[in-house]
Amino acid sequence: MTIAPDDARQGASHIYRAMRDVVRSMDDTDTCPGKFEITKKGIVHDMMAPIGPHELTTLHLRKRLEKVMPEEIVAHTGEPDVEDESEGIMRRPDVMVIALADMEVPGSFDPHTLIAAIEVVSRSNPDNDWVGKTRDYPLIGVPAYAVFDPRTGTGAVFTEIHPTPDGPRYATRKDFVYGEDVTIADWTIPTDGLPRYRDERAQDPEA
């Protein structure tokens, strides 16, 4: 096992904090719509429309989950970020399944307190959800990750983090199509009626 020297770790941490400052400064302006996140590969900008199938899917998922979960567990949609500075990762899931008690923190959420992260695939940058987050979420200890893709009406749930030569990865992937029931952590919800993106050849992009 290779252990980075202290100065290398401090340098990486300094670079991460600089990127975090940039991201948070961009979040405070209206000049760049969408959301900025910090990944193992650097800063990613996800252009999202404020309304439409993406946000409607997020709303449906939140309401369906909270119908079946106990009151002390919520499907949170919003800030703060989920952050692991030691890994240099700051993400903002579309939906975070988390205990109310674990939300009582002064800053970013500890990813190890999340029960699940849920993402609705962005039309503008689908690889961010299907590739980048399937890499980053197990690295920071999120035990379950669900992906809903309005482009195709399909999705997948990733679970069971295990070690690999490239670092922690999800061992299990369960695919589903819209219309089937899907289990996220301990709760099963329907996926019927979730919105789809319009024809991707259209000139008006959706998130």
N, C-alpha and C positions, 0 to 999 in steps of 0.2 A: 504494500500500500504506500503510495506517495503522499507525503504530508508537505504542504506548501510552507515555506518559511514565513515567519511572522510578518516580515516586510511585504511579502507577496500578498498575504491575506489582507493586510492593511491597505495595500494599494488597490486591491480588488474592491474592498469595502468603500474606499474613497471614490472610486469610479462609480460604484452603484449609487452612493449618496448624491453624487453630482447628477446622475441620470434621474434620480427621484426628484431632485429639485426642479429639473427641467420639466418633468411630467406634471408636477403639481402646479408649476407656474402656467403651463398650457391649460390645465383644467380650470384655472381662474379667469380665462379669457373666453370670449365668444368667437374668436377668429378662426378656430379650428374645431368644427363639430366632430362628434364621435368621442371615442375614449382612447387614452394612451395607457399602455401597460409596459412593464419591464420584464423581459423574458431572458432566458439563458443566451439568446442571440442578440440582445439589445432591445431598444425601444421599438414597439410596434404601435401603429396608429390604425384604429379600426373605425372607418367611416360608417356611421349608423344614422339612419333616418330617425327622427324623434318619434314618429308614429308609424303605423303600418303593421305588416305581418310579424316583424321581429318583436315589437313591443307588445302586440296583442298576444303572441305566443307566450311571452314572459308572464303576462297577466294571468292567462289561463292556467299556466303551470303553478303559479303561486297560489291561486285560489283552490285548485284541485288538491294540491298537497296539504294545504291548511285545513281542508275538510276532513282529512284522514289522520292528521298528526295530533298528538296531545298538545294542550294549550302552551306548555312550556317550550315547545319546539316551533320555530317559525321558518317560513320560506321568505327570506329577506331579499329585497330587490333595491339596491342602492349602495350608498357609501357606508362605511369606509372600504378601503382596499383590503385584500388579503396579502400579507407581506412576510417574506422570510429573507431577512437581510443577509444571513449567512450563505444562502444560495444565490443571492442577487436577483430575486424574483419578486415582482409586485403585480398581482393580477386583480381584476375586478369582475368576478363572475356575474352573469345575468341574474342568477338566483343562488343564494347561499342558504342551505339547510343548516340551521344552527340553533343551539339552546339559547333562550333569552338571557340566561345567566352569563353566557360566554360573550354576549354583546356588550357587557358592562365594562368596557376597556377604554382608556383615554385616546388610543390611536388606532392603528390598523388592527384587523382581526388576526389572531394567531391561526394559521392554516390548520394546525393540528386539532383545533376545536371545531372545525367544520365537520358536519356529518356527511355532507355531499355538496358538490359544486355542479351547477347546471348551466350550460351554454346553449343559446339559440344561434345557429350558424349564420354568420354575416355573409350576405351576398358579395360584399366588397372584398372580403379577405377570409374565405372559408378555411384555408390552411391554418390560420391562427387557432381555430377551434378544433379541427380534426388532427392537426399535427403538433403544433406548438403546445397546446394545453394538455394533450395526452402525454407529452414529455414533462411539462413543468409541474402539473398537479401531483403526480406521484413523488416527484423530487421533494416537494414541500410537505408531503404527508397528508394530502386530502384523500380520505379512504374510498370515496366513490365519486365518479365523474360521469354525468349524463349529457349527451349531445342530442339536440333536436335540430333537424335540417329541413327548413321550409322549402329549400330548392327541390328536394327529392321526395319529401314526405316520409323520410326514414330517420333513424337515429340509432344510438348505441349507448349502453351503460358499461363503464369500465370499473372493475373492482379488483381486490386482492393484490395489493402492492407487494412485489417481491424483488430481490436484488438481481441485477444483471450486470454484465461487464460495462454497460453504459450508464449504470446507476439504477436507482429504483424505477420500476416500471409496473404498469398494471398487467396482471397475469390473465385476467378474464375479461372478455368482451362479449356482451349479449346484444345482438342487433335486433331491431324491431322496425315495423312499418306503422305509419299512422293508421289508427283504427284498432290496434292491439293494445292490451293493457301492458304497462311497463312498471317494473319494480325498481325504486330508487331507495337505497338503504333498506329500511324496514317497511316502506309504504308503497302500495300499488295504486296507480291512478290510470284512468282511461286516456287515450290519445286521440279519440275520435273528435272531429270538428276543429282540429288545430289548423290555423290558416297556412296557406302556401304562398310563395312568391309568384308574381306574375311571370309570364314568359321572359326568360333572361335575355332574349334578343331585343326586348323593349329598351328604349333609350332612357326612360326614367328609372334610375337605379333605386333599388330598395336595400335596406340594411340587411 
